[in-house]
Amino acid sequence: MKHGTGHEIVKTFASHRFAPRLMVGRDPAPACPSSGLEYLQQFQELILPHLDGAYNLARYLTRDPVLSEDAVQDAMLRAFRSFEQFRGTSPRAWLFAIVRNCSRTAQSRASGRVALVVNESSLGDDVVFEAEADPGPSPEEELLRKADVARVRVAIEAIPEPFREAVVLRELEDLSYAEVAEVTGVPIGTVMSRLARGRAMLANELLAGAISDGQQSRSVK
């Protein structure tokens, strides 16, 4: 599930859809020493390569293709306008944090489409993890690797926030724990706790789907 498989699960976004319109009527901020052309080139080099991932994140957060496209367009415009504020940490995490906010805004504007956000403390037995290197693959991760793309997409969309968000950022977009923490604004320990719960929820969804598929196959025979 790692190494960018999320790009296969959703779709590829064309970066040229954004670059030309972003420069219309746009001059670099006074604090930015670059010329307009240099500003655009830096934005294209650092930010646009992460456009597919940005759409992937928005798609899973909103669970709506129209809302996700609106969120990404809004996020790219905001990112371009505030690019002079980027301080050279992780351009992907910086962009994804903007996409996350724009996705929430898009959802709040869509009547009746606000996603349910579950606080992990309400689920009991909250686990606190120390920040450490990733352990070996868990049984849940092995199950995810063997599952087909369509089933994984449906299963991911079925798990609630904030666990879905953690799974998408870590497992599909391969962000580090520190980058996920930067995007979501929570401590690394919380990220690891959400990820562990999200993986377990996702594994349960996949197992339930596999059992259902097996029963349907037997009934057809």
N, C-alpha and C positions, 0 to 999 in steps of 0.2 A: 504493500500500500504506500510505501514511501517513494521518494525520488520522483515527485511530480505526477503521479498517476492521476491526480485530480484533473489534469488537463485532458486526459482521455475521457473522463467521466462527463465532462461538460463540453465545452467547445472552445475553439480558438477565436480570439478577438483580433481584428485587424487594427494595428496601431495607427495606420494612416487615417482612420476615421476620426482620430482625435487631434493629431499634430497640427494640421492646417488650421482648423477652427480655433485652436488654442492661441494662435499667434495673431488672430484678427484683433486689431486695436489694442494689442498688448505691448507695453514697453516694460523693460526690466525695472524692478523697484530701485529707487535711488540708492539703497544700501547695497545693491548687487553690483559688483565691479564689472561684470561681463557685459558685452554688447548684446543686442537682441538676438543675433545669430548664435553667439556663444551660449547664451541662456537656453535657447531652444536645443542646441546640440547637447548640452549637459543634461537637460531634462530627458531627451531621447535616449541618451546613453545609460542614465542611472534609473529612470523610472519606467519608461515604456517597455523594457524587457519583462516587466512584472505584470503586464496588462492582463495576460491570460489568467494568472493567479488571482488577480483582483476580481475578475469576473467570476472565477470559480468560487471565491469566498462569498461574494455578493449573492451568487445563485443559491448557495446552501443556506445562507443566513435568511434570505427572503423567501426561499422556496417558490419563487415566482420569476419566470424569465423576463417579463416586462419590467417588473420592479428592479430586478438586478441590473438590467441594461441602464435604466434611469439612474440607479445608484452609482454605477461605474462612471457614467458620463459626468455626473455631478462631482464625483470624487476626483476624476482626472482634471476637471476644471479647477477645483479647489487646490489640488496638488500643484498645478502649474502656477496659479496665482500666489501661492505661499512657498514656492520652491526655494526662494532666497532664505527661508527659515530653516531649511534642511542643513544639518550640521555634520553630515558625513558619517553617521552611525550605520544603520542598516536601511538602505533605500526601500527594500521590500517591506520591512516592518513599518516604516514610516508611511508608505502608501497604504498598506493594509489597515492601519489604524484609521486613516481617513475614510477608506471604503467601509469599514465597520460602522463608523458614525453615519455615513450617508445611507447605508442600508437600513439602519434604525430609523432614520428620518423618513425614508421612502415608505417603510412599513407603517409608521405612525400616520402618514398622510393617506394611506389606503384604508378606507373604512372596513372594519371587520377582518383585516388581514394582519393585525399585530401578532407576532409570534409569541407563544407562551415561553416565558423565561422562568426556569426552575432554579431556586437557590439550593445548592448542594447540601447546605446544612439542614434543609427540611427533609432530607432522605435518611437521616440517621447514620450513626457510625461513621462520621466524617473522618477521613484518613488524611493525616498530615505527612507529606513527604519531604525529606531533605533533598536539596539540590545536589544531584550526583549524575554521573555518566549513565547513559541509557543501558539498562540490563539487556540480556539476550532476549530474543523474541518470545513473547508469552503465547499461551494457547490461543488467546483471542487474536493476536497478530497473525499467527499461522492460519487461522480460519479466514481472516480478512484477505490474506494473500491468495488463498485458493478460491475465493468467491469470485463470480463473474461481475463485470463492471455494472451491469444493469441492476443486479441485486444489491450491490454495495450502495449505489446511488439512492435507491428506494429506502434502504435501511438507514443510511445516514440522515435522510430527510425525516425519518420517523423519530429520531431521538431528540430530546428537548435541548434548548439552550440552558446553560452555557456549554454543555458537554459536546454538542454538535460542532460548535465553533472551535473548541480545543482540538477535536479530532481532525477537522478540516485543515486547520493551520499546521498541526504537527504531522499528521499521517499523509495528507494529500499534498500539502505545499512544502513539507519537510523543513519548516522553520525550527530553529533551536528553541529550547525552553525559554532562554532569555528573550528571544525575538517574540515568542508568543506572549510572554509577560509584558513586553513593550506594547504590543498591539492591543491587548485586552486590559492593560492597566492594573493587573493583579500580581501578587508575589509569585515567584517561581514554584514555591510549594503548592500554592493553590492551582497553578497550571497543571502540575503533575497529578494532583488529586482529581481535577476535572478530567484529565486525560485518561486516568485509570478507570474512572466511572464510565466515561464515554466509550472506551474500548469494550467494557463489559456489556453495556447497553447495546452496542452495535453487534457484538457477538450473539447476544440473545435474539436480536432482530433477524440476523442471518440464519441462526439455527431454526427459529420459528418458520422462516420462509422456506428453508430446505425441507423441513418436516411437512409443511403444507404442499410443497411441490411433489414430494414423494407420495403423499396420500392421493393427490389428484392423478398422478401417473398410474397408481394401482387401480383407481376407480375406472380409468379409461380402459385398462386391460380387461 
